[in-house]
Amino acid sequence: MLLICVVGLTASAQENDPVDAPLEQDVPVYETLTSVAFFDLWRFYAVAGEQYQLTMDGGDGLAPLIGVRGASGDVFIASNRLSDGTLLDAEPDGQAMVTFKAPETGELVVIATRAGSQDGTTIGSYRLILTFITTQPDPVDPYMDVSFRCKSELAESVAYIEVGDASEVGDVLRLTVWASFRPVIRVGDGQAAEGETSCILPDEESGLRGAITGENIPLGALSFAATDAQVLGHTATFEIPFEVANGQVGLTIGSLDGTVGVFVAQVDGLSLETAEDYDAIILRHGPFAKEGTLRLIAQRDPNSRLDIQLVLDEQTDGVTVCEDWGLRSCELGDWRSADMAYNSDILRFDALDATVEMATGAADPVFLSVFGGNPNALGRYSLWLISGVSSKLP
């Protein structure tokens, strides 16, 4: 049952003394729900486009459920409502969490209740915290270079990713690209003077001669398959200390001379440092590859129990997200058994990882959020990009 049933109960339930109070950012509140007063209302002011995260931890047997409503009175997001429309309630003494963008400027109301709301049976205590993530982002340039210069050579844009933030505690952000074509990495928007830090050419001395294989990993006209291995004969790597980056870094993967083929890229050095930490990602096809499929996998460090949650900030046609491979509702369940071999290493993704598949047919940016589903398990994670280009643009 969704939270909508609670909305109409506010006036009639006043005699039951539910909390109706302001909620400050980054200040946790502690309250108790009973069989009579089974919901509380918490209010805060937001500006349209701002992003927030709400976390509700249940205790003493309470199965927490949270939702947010705007001026219309409609609940526009609820913690038990998954991206595919199915419902999944938190367990007693579990955690409910939502990440959302304010749909309007004005007062928003958080409804803190229990699984099943008025028809639920659990009671107990809870801790609620509102975390401000970011202001309304600056408009993203809707245009992306089809071709760009990398020193004296011409490259075609294959993919773009923007990652990192000023709070990262790692040493170095690193992007490595293995490809069957000659890959390049452009840093930033390409407006800086050309140099070693603005465009990275492939490392022809690496001697990399790997093959990637796998099952159930279609890429449009191309696929990674054990019977038709794609040789990843070229590589390029870019590194930047986080203290130098001091925020998000935009990285474009390109193909020299527009050669078609497949690639695997790894972004490492990222981490979730606190239970309320959130990392933002901007992902987009390059115009040269926009008709293909681009897959992004968030993979936890194997030494961590980090449960990565990967969600879309806005629903986008042609984009499918599996926030957690551990959910039965995951539409990309075939990936759970997909191992990919490159060089002498094996990429093996498990139920604590998350993935998004982009087959939009457009180079429009997609905005994603990464956070931990288990507040007691933090740590490092990597991002993997897998895609290919089957033909030149007309």
Secondary structure, 3 states (H helix, E strand, C coil): CCCHHHHCCCCCCHHHCCCEEECCECCCEEEEECCCCCCEEEEEEECCCCEEEEEEEEECCCCEEEEEECCCCCEEEECCECCCCCECCCCCCCEEEEEEECCCCEEEEEEEEECCHHHCCCCEEEEEEEEEEECCCCCCCCCCCCEEEECCEEEEEEEEEEECCCCCCCCEEEEEEEECCCEEEEECCCCCCCCCCCEECCCCCCCCCEEEECCCCEECCEECECCECEEECEEEEEEEEHHHHCCCEEEEEEEECCCCEEEEEEEEEEEECCCCCCEEEEEEECHHHCCCCEEEEEEECCCCCCCEEEEECCCCCCEEEECCCCCCCCCCHHHHHCEEEECCEEEECCCCCEEEEECCCCCCCEEEEEEECCCCCCEEEEEEEEEEECCCCC
